[in-house]
Amino acid sequence: MFEAEQVSFAERMLEVRALHQTITELESSNPLQSDPTRAVILRGLFYVLLYGGFEFAVNQIVSATLREISSAAVDISKVQQPFFALALHPQLTSIESGMNQAKWKRRITLFEAQSQIKPCVIDDRVLSMYLQNIDRESLEQVFACFGIRTPVVPTPRYFGYLDELVEKRRAVSHGRSGAEEVGRAYRSAELLQRLDAVVDVVAHLESTFTTYVTQRLYLAVAHR
């Protein structure tokens, strides 16, 4: 289902692996010796590039999933309750932004919309703003909107890698820490573990959302 997205993600990971290879070649062969400053700086920048590939993949997977659901043209009335958070996004936004005098009417319209015999068509960019700074909580919120109850990562130990990736990327990108400071923490062998973890998490997301779409889990049980 995610063939095009897989190709795009693989291309991003080729860039990350090329950077990792450069870091490996620059590092001292003796772990007890200091590494060249260039290698240390590149290790800090590694987090920025790896996170960028991860955020790209998550956005691509979510958008592709929403396009698949929209193309199925199921009635809004048939979707499972958590999915209303996405299916009725325009109505919810209208209530949030409306003046007080119109809010009650819009609330009634919202509840009426839940029983509409009308195709469920969703903007595939509806979560894009929310997924510009991905962390553990945002992934869990996305799963909750889709009504997915499985874990967001294939193994709990990957939470530590994701938390580290997000924090160190923010530190470098937002200027709180220099790339050289961040790059002192781990050598290339440890960075490879983080890269492999991201690849595994993305594969897990692809598998989870493929099952979600093929088994029509966005629908209420009675309509699957």
C-alpha positions in Angstrom: 0.0 0.0 0.0 2.8 2.4 0.8 5.1 1.6 -2.2 5.7 5.2 -3.2 6.2 6.3 0.4 8.6 3.4 1.0 10.7 4.5 -2.0 10.8 8.1 -0.8 11.8 7.1 2.8 14.5 4.8 1.5 16.0 7.7 -0.4 16.0 9.8 2.7 17.7 7.0 4.6 20.3 6.7 1.9 21.3 10.3 2.8 21.5 9.4 6.5 23.5 6.3 5.8 25.9 8.3 3.6 26.4 10.8 6.5 26.9 7.9 8.9 29.5 6.4 6.6 31.4 9.7 6.5 31.3 9.9 10.3 32.6 6.3 10.6 35.5 7.1 8.2 36.5 10.3 10.1 36.4 8.7 13.6 39.6 7.5 15.2 40.0 3.7 14.9 41.0 3.7 18.6 38.0 4.6 20.8 40.4 5.8 23.5 41.7 8.6 21.2 39.8 11.8 20.6 37.9 12.0 17.4 38.4 14.9 14.9 36.2 17.9 15.5 34.6 17.4 12.1 33.4 13.9 13.0 32.0 15.2 16.3 30.1 18.0 14.6 28.7 15.7 12.0 27.5 13.3 14.7 25.4 16.2 16.1 24.0 17.0 12.7 23.2 13.3 12.2 20.3 13.7 14.6 18.8 16.6 12.5 19.0 14.6 9.3 17.7 11.4 10.8 14.8 13.2 12.5 13.9 14.9 9.2 13.6 11.6 7.5 11.4 10.2 10.3 9.0 13.2 10.2 8.8 13.0 6.5 7.9 9.3 6.6 5.2 9.7 9.3 3.5 12.5 7.4 3.6 10.5 4.2 2.1 7.4 5.9 -0.7 9.4 7.6 -1.5 11.3 4.4 -1.6 8.2 2.3 -3.9 6.5 4.8 -6.3 9.4 4.7 -6.4 9.3 0.9 -7.1 5.6 0.9 -10.0 6.1 3.4 -11.4 9.0 1.4 -11.3 7.0 -1.8 -13.4 4.3 -0.2 -16.2 6.8 0.1 -17.9 5.3 3.1 -20.7 7.1 4.8 -19.6 9.3 7.7 -22.3 7.6 9.8 -20.5 4.3 9.6 -17.1 5.3 11.0 -16.0 4.4 14.5 -16.3 7.1 17.1 -12.7 8.1 17.6 -12.4 8.7 13.8 -15.0 11.4 14.0 -12.1 13.6 15.3 -10.8 13.5 11.7 -14.0 12.9 9.7 -15.7 16.0 11.2 -12.6 18.2 11.4 -14.2 21.1 9.4 -17.2 21.2 11.8 -15.0 21.0 14.8 -12.8 23.8 13.5 -15.9 25.9 12.8 -17.0 25.5 16.4 -13.6 26.5 17.8 -13.3 29.6 15.7 -17.0 30.7 15.7 -18.5 33.6 17.7 -20.5 32.7 20.8 -23.8 33.4 19.2 -23.3 30.8 16.5 -21.7 28.1 18.6 -24.9 26.4 19.7 -26.1 26.1 16.2 -22.8 24.7 15.1 -22.8 22.2 17.9 -26.2 20.9 16.7 -24.8 20.7 13.2 -21.8 18.7 14.4 -24.0 16.1 16.1 -26.3 15.9 13.1 -23.2 15.3 10.9 -22.4 12.1 12.7 -25.4 10.4 11.2 -25.1 11.8 7.7 -25.4 9.5 4.7 -22.5 11.3 3.1 -19.1 10.1 1.8 -16.3 10.5 4.4 -13.8 12.7 2.5 -10.9 14.0 4.6 -8.1 16.5 3.6 -5.0 14.4 3.7 -3.1 17.3 5.2 -5.4 17.6 8.2 -2.7 16.5 10.6 0.3 18.0 8.8 0.7 21.0 11.2 0.4 18.7 14.2 3.1 16.5 12.8 5.7 19.2 12.2 7.4 18.4 15.6 6.8 14.7 16.2 7.4 13.1 19.6 6.0 10.2 21.5 2.9 12.1 22.6 2.0 13.3 19.1 2.3 9.7 17.7 0.0 8.4 20.4 -2.5 11.2 19.7 -2.5 10.3 16.0 -3.2 6.7 16.9 -6.0 7.8 19.2 -7.6 9.9 16.4 -7.6 6.8 14.2 -8.9 4.6 17.0 -5.8 2.4 16.9 -5.0 0.8 20.2 -1.8 -1.0 19.3 1.5 0.5 20.5 3.1 3.2 18.4 6.5 1.5 18.4 7.3 -2.2 17.9 9.2 -2.5 21.2 9.2 -0.2 24.3 13.0 0.3 24.2 12.5 2.4 21.1 10.8 5.1 23.1 14.2 6.0 24.5 15.7 6.3 21.1 12.8 8.4 19.8 12.9 10.7 22.9 16.6 11.2 22.4 16.2 11.8 18.7 13.6 14.5 19.2 15.4 16.2 22.1 18.9 16.3 20.4 17.4 17.4 17.1 15.6 20.3 18.8 18.7 21.2 20.7 20.7 21.6 17.6 18.0 23.0 15.3 16.8 25.6 17.8 20.3 26.6 18.9 20.1 25.4 22.5 23.2 23.3 21.9 25.9 23.3 19.3 26.3 20.3 17.0 29.7 19.6 18.5 28.3 19.5 22.0 25.5 17.0 21.0 27.9 15.0 18.9 30.2 14.2 21.9 27.7 11.8 23.4 27.9 8.8 21.0 30.1 7.4 18.3 29.0 6.0 15.0 28.2 2.5 16.3 25.6 3.9 18.7 24.3 6.3 16.1 23.6 3.3 13.8 21.4 1.8 16.5 19.3 5.0 16.4 19.1 4.8 12.6 18.0 1.1 12.7 15.4 2.0 15.4 13.9 4.7 13.2 13.7 2.3 10.2 12.0 -0.3 12.4 9.4 2.2 13.8 8.6 3.4 10.3 8.1 -0.2 9.1 5.9 -0.7 12.1 3.8 2.3 11.2 3.5 1.2 7.6 2.3 -2.3 8.8 -0.1 -0.9 11.3 -1.8 1.5 8.9 -1.9 -1.1 6.1 -3.8 -3.4 8.4 -6.0 -0.5 9.5 -7.0 0.3 5.9 -7.3 -3.3 4.5 -9.4 -4.4 7.4 -11.5 -1.2 7.3 -10.8 -0.6 11.0 -11.9 3.1 10.6 -15.5 1.7 10.5 -17.6 0.9 13.4 -17.6 -2.9 14.1 -21.1 -3.4 12.6 -20.1 -2.0 9.3 -16.7 -3.7 8.6 
